[in-house]
Amino acid sequence: MDWPLTIVVSLYLIGIFALSIYASGQVHDEADYVVAGRRLPLWLAWGTLMATWFGAATVLGAAEAARDEGVRGTLLDPFASG
């Protein structure tokens, strides 16, 4: 592995570790973790929902729905019918 890449990856891992230590102090119990303390702005909550929805199962499921039902089968999936 190249040295610049090693340095960048190491700095990234150190940064993520430091951020996780900081964030762990903000969470008080399991419910607070699950709902993010009910402090997420709408754009971030929407982005998280879309990122969760758009996973491998969605991509493969949309392809299967298109094969089985045609375009009508993909209309419920916002990424498959566009």
C-alpha distances in whole Angstrom, upper triangle without the diagonal:
4,7,9,7,7,10,12,11,12,15,16,16,18,20,21,22,24,26,26,28,30,31,32,35,36,37,40,41,39,42,40,37,38,40,37,40,42,41,38,40,41,38,35,37,37,34,33,36,34,31,32,34,32,30,29,33,34,33,34,37,38,37,40,42,42,43,45,47,46,46,48,46,43,45,44,40,39,36,38,41,40
4,6,5,6,9,10,11,12,14,16,17,18,20,21,23,24,26,27,29,30,31,33,35,37,38,41,42,41,43,41,38,39,40,38,41,43,41,39,39,41,38,35,37,38,34,34,36,35,32,33,36,33,31,31,35,36,34,36,39,39,39,41,44,44,44,47,49,48,47,49,47,44,46,45,41,40,37,39,42,40
4,5,5,6,9,10,10,12,14,15,16,18,20,21,22,24,26,27,28,30,31,34,35,36,40,41,40,42,40,37,38,40,37,40,42,40,38,39,40,37,35,37,38,34,34,37,36,32,34,37,34,33,33,37,38,36,38,41,42,41,44,46,46,47,50,51,50,49,51,49,46,47,47,43,42,39,41,44,42
4,5,5,6,9,10,11,12,14,15,16,18,20,21,22,24,26,27,28,30,32,33,35,38,39,39,41,39,35,37,38,35,38,39,37,35,36,37,34,32,35,35,32,31,35,33,30,32,35,32,31,32,35,36,35,37,40,40,40,42,45,44,46,48,50,48,47,49,47,44,45,44,41,39,36,38,41,39
4,5,5,6,8,10,10,12,14,15,16,18,20,21,22,24,26,27,28,31,32,33,36,37,36,38,36,33,34,36,33,36,37,35,33,34,35,32,30,32,33,29,29,32,30,27,29,31,29,28,28,32,33,31,33,36,36,36,39,41,41,42,45,46,45,44,46,44,41,42,41,38,36,33,35,38,37
4,6,5,6,9,10,11,12,14,15,16,18,20,21,23,24,26,27,29,31,32,35,36,35,37,36,32,34,35,33,35,37,36,34,35,36,34,31,33,34,30,29,33,32,28,30,33,30,29,29,33,34,33,34,37,38,38,40,43,43,44,46,48,47,46,48,45,42,44,43,39,38,35,37,40,39
4,6,5,6,9,10,10,12,14,15,16,18,20,21,22,24,26,28,29,31,34,35,35,37,35,32,33,35,32,34,36,34,32,34,35,33,30,32,34,30,29,33,32,29,30,33,31,30,31,34,35,34,36,39,40,40,42,44,45,46,48,50,49,47,49,47,44,45,44,40,39,36,39,42,40
4,5,5,6,9,10,10,12,14,15,16,18,20,21,22,24,26,27,29,32,33,33,35,32,29,31,32,29,32,33,31,29,30,32,29,27,29,30,26,26,29,29,25,27,30,28,27,28,32,32,31,33,36,36,37,40,41,42,43,45,47,45,44,46,44,40,42,40,37,35,33,35,38,36
4,5,5,6,9,10,11,12,14,15,16,18,20,21,22,25,26,27,30,31,30,32,31,27,29,30,27,30,32,30,28,30,31,29,26,28,29,25,24,28,27,23,25,28,26,25,26,29,30,29,31,34,34,35,37,39,40,41,43,45,44,42,44,42,39,40,39,35,34,31,34,37,35
4,5,5,6,9,10,11,12,14,15,17,18,20,21,23,25,26,29,30,30,32,30,27,29,30,28,30,32,31,29,31,33,30,27,29,31,27,26,30,29,26,27,30,29,27,28,32,33,32,34,37,37,38,40,42,43,44,46,48,47,46,47,45,42,43,41,38,37,34,37,40,39
4,5,5,6,9,10,10,12,14,15,16,18,20,22,23,25,28,30,29,31,29,26,28,29,26,28,31,28,27,28,30,28,25,28,29,26,25,29,28,25,27,30,29,28,29,32,33,33,35,37,38,39,41,43,43,45,47,48,47,46,47,45,42,43,41,38,36,34,37,40,38
4,5,5,6,9,10,10,12,14,15,16,18,20,21,23,26,27,27,29,26,23,25,26,23,26,28,26,24,25,27,25,22,24,26,22,21,25,25,21,23,26,25,24,26,29,29,29,31,34,34,35,37,39,40,41,43,44,44,42,43,41,38,39,37,34,32,30,33,36,35
4,5,5,6,9,10,10,12,14,15,16,19,20,21,24,25,25,27,25,22,24,25,23,25,27,26,25,26,28,26,23,25,27,23,22,25,25,22,23,26,25,24,25,28,29,29,31,33,34,36,37,39,40,42,43,45,44,43,44,42,39,40,38,34,33,32,34,37,36
4,6,5,6,9,10,11,12,14,15,17,19,21,24,25,25,27,25,22,25,26,23,25,28,26,25,27,29,27,24,26,28,25,24,27,28,25,26,29,28,27,29,32,33,33,35,37,38,39,41,42,43,45,47,48,48,46,47,45,42,43,41,37,36,34,37,40,39
4,5,5,6,9,10,11,12,14,16,17,19,22,24,24,26,23,21,23,24,21,23,25,23,22,23,26,24,21,23,25,22,21,25,25,22,24,27,27,26,28,31,31,32,34,36,36,38,40,41,42,44,46,46,46,44,45,43,40,40,38,35,34,32,35,38,37
4,5,5,6,9,10,10,12,15,15,17,20,21,21,23,21,18,20,21,18,20,23,21,20,22,24,22,19,21,23,20,18,22,23,20,20,24,24,23,25,27,28,29,31,32,33,35,37,38,39,41,43,43,43,42,42,40,37,38,35,32,31,30,33,36,35
4,5,5,6,9,10,11,13,15,16,19,20,20,23,20,17,20,22,19,21,24,22,22,24,26,25,22,23,25,23,21,24,25,22,23,26,26,25,27,29,30,31,33,35,36,37,39,40,42,44,45,46,46,44,45,43,40,40,38,35,34,33,36,39,38
4,5,5,6,9,10,12,13,15,18,20,21,23,20,18,21,22,19,20,23,21,21,23,26,25,22,23,26,24,22,25,27,24,25,28,28,28,30,32,33,34,36,37,38,40,42,43,44,46,48,48,48,46,47,45,42,42,40,37,36,35,38,40,39
4,5,5,6,8,10,11,13,16,18,19,20,18,15,18,19,15,17,19,18,17,19,22,21,18,20,22,20,18,22,23,21,22,25,25,25,28,30,30,31,34,35,36,38,39,40,42,44,45,46,45,44,44,42,39,39,37,34,33,32,35,37,36
4,5,5,6,9,10,11,14,15,16,18,15,13,15,17,14,16,19,18,17,20,23,22,18,19,22,20,18,21,23,20,20,24,25,24,26,28,29,30,32,33,35,37,38,39,41,43,44,44,45,43,43,41,38,38,36,33,32,31,34,37,37
4,6,5,7,9,11,13,15,16,19,16,14,17,19,16,17,20,19,19,22,25,25,21,22,25,24,21,24,26,24,24,28,28,28,30,32,33,34,36,37,38,40,42,43,44,46,47,48,48,47,47,44,42,42,39,37,36,35,38,41,40
4,6,6,7,10,13,15,17,18,15,14,17,18,14,15,18,16,17,20,23,23,19,21,24,22,21,24,26,24,24,28,29,28,31,33,33,35,37,38,39,41,43,43,45,47,48,48,48,47,47,44,42,42,39,36,35,35,38,41,40
4,5,5,7,10,13,14,15,12,10,13,14,11,12,15,13,14,17,20,20,16,17,21,19,17,20,23,21,21,24,26,25,28,30,30,32,34,35,36,38,40,40,42,44,45,45,45,43,43,41,38,38,35,33,32,32,35,38,37
4,5,6,8,10,11,14,11,9,13,14,11,12,16,15,16,20,22,23,19,19,23,22,19,22,24,22,22,26,27,26,29,30,31,33,35,35,37,39,40,41,43,45,45,46,46,45,45,42,40,40,37,35,34,34,37,39,39
4,6,7,11,13,15,12,11,15,16,13,12,16,15,17,20,23,24,21,21,25,24,22,24,27,25,25,28,30,30,32,33,34,36,38,39,40,42,44,44,46,48,49,49,49,48,47,45,42,42,39,37,36,36,40,42,42
4,6,10,12,12,9,9,13,12,9,9,12,11,13,17,20,21,18,18,22,21,19,22,24,23,23,26,28,28,31,32,32,34,37,37,38,41,42,42,44,46,47,47,47,45,45,43,40,40,37,35,34,34,37,40,39
4,6,8,9,6,6,10,10,8,8,11,12,14,17,20,21,18,17,21,21,18,20,24,22,21,25,27,27,29,30,31,33,35,35,36,39,40,40,42,44,45,45,46,44,43,41,39,38,35,33,33,33,36,39,38
4,7,8,6,8,11,12,10,9,13,14,16,20,22,24,21,20,24,24,21,23,26,25,24,27,29,29,32,32,33,36,37,37,39,41,42,42,44,47,47,47,48,46,45,43,41,40,37,36,35,36,39,41,41
4,6,5,6,9,11,10,10,13,15,17,21,23,24,21,20,23,24,21,22,25,24,23,26,28,28,30,30,31,34,35,35,37,39,40,40,42,44,44,44,46,44,43,41,39,39,35,34,34,35,37,40,40
4,5,5,6,9,10,10,13,15,16,20,22,23,20,18,21,22,18,19,23,22,20,22,25,25,27,27,28,31,32,31,33,36,36,36,39,41,41,41,42,41,40,37,36,36,32,31,31,32,34,37,37
4,5,5,6,8,8,10,13,14,18,19,21,19,16,19,21,17,18,22,21,19,22,25,24,27,27,27,30,32,31,32,36,36,35,38,40,40,40,41,40,38,36,34,34,30,29,30,31,33,35,36
4,6,6,6,5,8,10,12,15,17,19,17,15,18,19,16,18,21,21,19,22,25,25,28,28,28,31,33,32,33,36,37,37,39,41,41,41,42,41,39,37,35,35,31,30,30,31,34,36,36
4,6,5,7,9,11,12,15,17,19,15,14,17,17,14,16,19,18,16,20,22,22,25,25,25,28,30,29,31,34,35,34,37,39,39,39,40,39,38,35,33,33,30,28,28,29,31,34,34
4,6,8,9,12,12,15,16,17,15,12,15,16,13,13,17,16,14,17,20,20,23,22,23,26,27,26,28,31,31,31,34,36,36,36,37,35,34,32,30,30,26,25,25,26,29,31,31
4,5,6,8,9,12,13,15,12,10,13,14,12,12,16,16,15,17,20,21,24,24,23,26,28,27,28,32,32,32,34,37,37,36,37,35,34,32,30,29,26,25,24,26,28,30,31
4,5,6,7,10,12,14,11,10,13,14,11,13,16,16,15,18,20,21,25,25,25,27,29,29,30,33,34,34,36,38,38,38,39,37,36,34,31,31,28,26,25,26,29,31,31
4,5,8,11,14,16,13,12,16,17,15,16,20,20,19,21,24,25,28,28,28,31,33,32,33,36,37,37,39,41,42,41,42,40,39,37,34,34,30,29,28,29,32,34,34
4,6,9,11,13,12,10,13,15,14,15,18,19,18,20,23,24,28,28,27,30,32,31,32,35,36,35,37,40,40,39,40,37,36,35,32,31,28,27,26,28,31,32,32
4,6,9,12,10,10,13,14,13,15,18,19,19,21,23,25,28,29,28,30,33,32,33,36,37,36,38,41,41,40,41,38,37,36,33,32,29,28,26,28,31,32,32
4,6,8,6,6,10,11,10,12,15,15,16,18,20,22,25,26,25,27,30,29,29,32,34,33,35,38,38,37,37,35,34,33,30,29,26,24,23,24,27,29,28
4,6,5,6,9,10,11,12,14,16,17,18,20,22,26,27,25,27,30,30,29,32,34,33,34,38,38,37,37,34,33,32,29,28,25,24,22,23,27,28,27
4,5,5,6,8,10,10,12,14,15,16,18,21,25,25,23,25,28,27,26,30,32,30,31,35,35,34,34,31,30,29,26,24,22,21,19,20,24,25,24
4,6,5,6,9,10,11,12,14,15,16,19,23,24,21,23,26,26,25,28,30,29,30,33,34,33,32,29,29,28,25,23,21,20,17,18,22,23,21
4,5,5,6,9,10,10,12,14,15,17,21,22,20,22,25,25,25,28,30,29,30,33,34,33,33,30,30,29,26,24,22,20,18,19,22,24,23
4,5,5,6,9,10,11,12,14,16,20,21,19,21,24,24,23,27,28,27,29,32,32,31,31,29,28,27,24,23,20,18,17,18,21,23,22
4,5,5,6,9,10,10,12,15,19,19,17,19,22,21,21,24,26,25,26,29,30,28,28,25,25,24,21,19,17,15,13,15,18,19,19
4,5,5,6,9,10,10,13,17,18,16,17,21,21,20,23,25,24,25,28,29,29,28,25,26,24,21,20,18,16,13,14,17,19,18
4,5,5,6,9,10,12,15,16,15,17,20,20,20,23,25,24,26,28,29,29,29,27,26,24,22,21,18,16,15,15,18,21,20
4,6,5,6,9,11,15,15,13,15,18,17,17,21,22,21,23,26,26,26,26,24,23,21,19,18,15,13,12,13,16,18,18
4,5,5,6,9,13,13,11,13,16,16,15,18,20,19,20,23,24,24,23,21,21,19,16,16,13,11,9,10,13,15,15
4,5,5,7,11,12,11,12,15,16,16,18,20,20,21,24,25,25,25,23,23,21,18,18,16,13,12,11,14,17,17
4,6,6,10,10,10,12,14,14,15,18,19,19,21,23,24,24,25,23,23,20,18,18,16,13,13,13,15,18,18
4,6,9,9,7,10,12,11,12,15,16,16,18,20,21,21,21,19,19,17,14,15,12,9,10,10,12,15,16
4,7,8,6,7,10,11,10,13,15,15,16,19,20,20,20,18,19,16,13,14,13,9,9,8,10,13,14
4,5,5,7,9,10,11,13,14,15,17,19,20,21,21,20,21,18,15,17,15,12,12,11,12,16,16
4,5,5,6,8,10,11,12,14,15,17,18,20,20,19,20,17,15,18,16,13,14,12,12,16,17
4,6,5,6,8,10,10,12,14,15,16,17,18,18,18,15,13,16,14,12,14,12,12,16,18
4,6,5,6,8,10,10,12,14,15,16,16,15,16,12,10,12,11,8,10,9,9,12,14
4,6,5,6,9,10,11,13,14,15,15,14,16,13,10,13,12,9,11,8,7,11,13
4,5,5,6,9,10,11,12,14,14,15,16,13,11,15,14,11,14,12,10,13,15
4,5,5,6,9,10,10,12,13,13,13,10,9,12,11,9,12,11,9,12,15
4,5,5,6,9,10,10,10,10,11,8,6,9,9,7,10,9,6,9,12
4,5,5,6,9,10,9,10,12,9,8,12,12,10,13,11,8,10,13
4,5,5,6,8,9,11,12,9,9,13,13,12,15,14,11,13,16
4,5,5,6,7,8,8,5,6,10,10,10,13,13,10,11,14
4,6,5,4,6,8,6,6,9,11,11,13,12,9,9,13
4,6,6,9,10,8,10,13,15,14,17,16,12,13,16
4,6,9,10,7,10,13,14,15,18,17,14,14,18
4,7,6,5,8,10,12,13,16,16,13,13,16
4,5,6,7,10,12,13,15,15,11,10,14
4,5,5,7,10,11,12,12,9,7,10
4,6,6,8,10,12,14,11,9,12
4,6,7,9,12,12,9,9,13
4,6,6,8,9,6,6,9
4,5,7,9,7,6,9
4,6,9,8,8,11
4,6,6,7,9
4,6,6,7
4,6,6
4,6
4
